[in-house]
Amino acid sequence: MTALLPVILPISLIILIGYIAGKTLNLDYQTLSQLTIYILVPALIASSLYRNTLSLNSAAGLVTGFILTTLALYVVVSLLSQSLNLAPSVRISLLATTLFGNVGNLGLPLISSTLGTAGLERAIIYLISATILMAGIGPTILKTKGLRASIALTFRLPLFWAMLLGLLLQLLNVKLPFRVDEGMQMLGNAAIPVALVTLGMQLSQNQLVIGWYELMAAGLRLIVAPLIAFGIGSSLQLTGLELQVLILQSAMPTAVNTLIWVSEFGGEPPRVARSILSSTLLSLGTLPILLSNIRILGS
């Protein structure tokens, strides 16, 4: 719990500010959503990929574990949605809150404080993989107008091209002139705070109810995902920090940016907002338990 508080409290404060703003100010929620997804998040993605150096040999097992865990979660949510006869918008919301974890502004500082610099390097590899998933495949998963239309939408998004630009600049070792990279980083740094304010605004417009659906969504993210990651990581013969990071990042609550994606591409924003908040609150109980056993799991 002590390791989580320095991370959770600032996040909670920004959400509270957004909640108050939603109650007192006449702000356009949709404008903030579009600002985030079309400007701020692309800058964050391009800057993150440009500034991080990947070791393909050390990253291969972790990236493979992430991909297989994500595919397994997709199958689990699809089967669960079918068995419960969930409406399409509810199924999309559940997919989004299960697949997109808060592996950046919560996962990175938590792993840094518990597993040190070596753990942080691996956590960044996981973050980049998750970023590529969200930018490259996210719209296809959330859109319900057919695969061809979804792929066409992905290619029209600045997110996709920002991802390619960041990867290209990093692989070619291009040095941007006139400190352009610093401007891109400054713009990207605004993505998380604006997303948190947007979440607070969304919560202010809806009654906060944590029922069976929210508990199910949180359980998939906080319990089922790390269990699947442990099984897949073990089958891939991952050990040590690779396995520990795979499990920890898979156990993070739902990413705040999920609300922005659902608002833009499909799903139910109020339901997703409640799932984000419930999974974040419940992670205060699940993550300390996982942290106390993570050394054993990675051995």
N, C-alpha and C positions, 0 to 999 in steps of 0.2 A: 504493500500500500504506500509506503514512504517513497518508493521510487516513482510511483505513478502520480502523486500529488503535484509535483512541479510541472508536469505535462498537462494534467487534466484541468487544473485550476485556471490557467490562462485561457484555455479553450472555452471553459464554462463562462468566464467573464465576458468574452467576445459574443458568445451566444446570447447571454443575458442582455448585452447592449443592443443586439439585433432585435431581441424580444421587446425591449422598451421602445426602440425606434418604430417597430411595427405597430405598437399600440398608440404612439403619440404623434408620429410623423406621417405625412401623406407621400410615401415613397412607392415607386413603381417596382414591384417585385420582379416582373418579367424583364424589365430593363437591366436590373442587376444580374439576373440569371444569364441573359445574353452577353452582357459585358464580361462575365466570368468565362463562359464557354467559348466565346469567339475571339477574345483578346488576351485575358489574363492567363488562362490555363495553357493556351498555345505558347505564350512566352515562358511560362514555367517549364513546360516540357522541353522546349528547344534549349533553354538555359541549362537545365539539369543534365540533358544528354551531352551537351557541348562541354560541360565542365568535368564530367566524370570519365575516368579511364577504366575500361573494362579488360580484365584478364580472361580471355575466352576459356582457357583451360580450367581455371579455378571456378568459373561461373557456370560451366556446362551442366554439372550435376544439379546445382541449385535451380537453374532455369528450367531444366527438365522436370524437376520436382514440382515447381510452380505450375507448369503447363498441365501436367497430369493431375495435380490436385484441383486445378480449375475445371478441367474436363469432368472429373469425378463429381464435383459439386454441381456442375450443370446437369449432369444425369440425375443426381439425387433430387434436385429441385424440380426438374421436369417430371419425374415419376411421382413425387409428392404432390405436385400441383394437379396432376392427372387423377390421382387417387382421391384427392379432396375436391375435385371438380371445381377448381378455382377459375374465376373469370380471367380472360386474357390480360386485362390491365393489372389484376392482382398478381398473376403469374410473373408478369414482367417486373413488377415492383419487387417481388420476392427474389427473382434472379439477380436484380441489380444490387439489393442489399446483401445478398450472399456472396456474390462474386467480387465486389469492389470493397476491399478492406482499407482501413485507415493506416496504411503502412508507411506513410510519409511523416506527417506532423505528430503522430503518436508513436508509430513503430520505430522510427529512427532514434529519437531521444531515449526511448525506453531501452532499446538494444544497446545503444552507446553506453548508457549508465550501468548496464548489467553485464555485457559481454565485451566491452572495451572497443578499441579502435579496429581490431581485426574483425569483430562481430559487425561493427558499423559498415565496414567495406562490403561485407556480404549482404547486409541489409539494403544497401544502396543498389546492389545488383538486382535484388528482389523488387525494389521500388521501380527500377527502370523497366523490368519485365511487366509489372502491373500497370505502369504508365502506358506501355505499348498496347497492352490488352485494352485499356480504357479508351485510348485514342484511336486505335486501329480497328477494334472489333466491337467496342461498346455500342455505337449507333446501330450496327447490324443486329446485335442481340435485342436491343430495345425497340427498334422499329418493327411494325407489324404489317407493312405493306409489301412483303415479299422480299426474297433474298436479293434480287437484282436491284430493286429500288433502294434497299438498305446499303448495298455496296456502293451504288452511285452516290448516295448521300455521304458516305464516309470519305470518298474522294473529293467531295466538294467542301469538306470541313477544313478550316485552318489548322485544327488539331493534328490531322493526319500529315499535312505538309510540314508543320512545325516539328513533328517527330522525325520525319525524313531529313529535314534540314539539320537538326541537332546531331543525328547519327552521322550524317555526311561530314559535317564540320569536325566532329570528333575523330572519325576514322582517318580523314585526310590531314588531321593535325593543323587545321587552318587557324591562324591567329587573326582575329578581327581587328581592324584599325579603329583609331579614334575612340577606344574604350566602348565600342558598340555593345560588347558582351555585358558590360556593367549596366547599361541601360536596359538590356533585355532581362537581366537578372532582377533589377529593381521592379520592373513591370510584373515579372513572374512572382515575386515575393508578395504581391498584393492578392494573389489568387486565393490563398487559404483564408486570410482574414475576411475577405469579401464573401466567400462561401459560408463562413461561420455566421456572419451577420445575416446573410440570406436565410440560413437555417433558423436563426432566432426569429426573423420576421415571419417565416412560414409557420412556426410553432405558435406565434402570437395570434394568428388568424384561425386557429383550430383548437378545439378542446383536446387537452392532453389526456389520452386514454391508453393505458397499457393493458391490452387484453390478450387473448390466446394467440392471435396472429402475431403481435409484437414479440411475445415470448418465444414463439416458434422461430421467427426471423432471427432473434438474438441467439437462440440456441444453435441454429445452423451456422451462424458466423463465429460464435465463441466456443462451441463444444465440438460440433460435427466437423468443421473445417480443420482444426488442429489434429483431431483424431485421424482424419483421412491423410493429412500431411505426414503424420508420424508413420502410418502404414506404407505410404508411397515412398517416403524417404528411406525407410528401413529396407524396402524391396530394392531400391536403387543402391543400397549399401552406402548411403551417406552416413557419416559419423561426425562427431565433434561439432565445430561451429556451423558447418553447412546444415546439418540436421537440426541443430538448435534454432538457427535463424529461420529455416523453413517452417518449423513448428510455431515459433513465436509470431512471425509475420502473418501466418495463417490464422492466428488466434485474435488478431486485432478486431475491434468493432467496425461497423460499417463506416466507410469513408464519407466525409461531409459532402464532397463533390458529387456523390451519388444523387443527391437531391437536385443539383443543377442539371445533371444528365437526364433524369426522369422528367423534369419539368420541360425540357426541350424536345425530347425524343419519344416519350411514351411512358405510361405508368400512372400511379396515383401519388402526387407529391405529399399530401397530408399523411398518407400511410407510411411513406418512405421517411418523412421527417420524424414521425413517432418511432420508427424502427431504428433510426440513427441514434436518437436520444436514449432509447431503452437499451440498445446494445452497448452504448458508451457507459451508461450508468452501471449495468450489470457486469461490465468488464472490470470494474473496480473490485469485484469479488472473484472473477475467474482468473484474471491475469496474475494476481499474487500467488494463487495456488499453483499455476503453471510455472511461474518463476522459481518457486521453491523446489520444483522437481526437474527443472530444465537441464541441470548438470547431469542428472541420472539418465535422462532421455537421450542425451547426446553422447553418452559413453558407449 
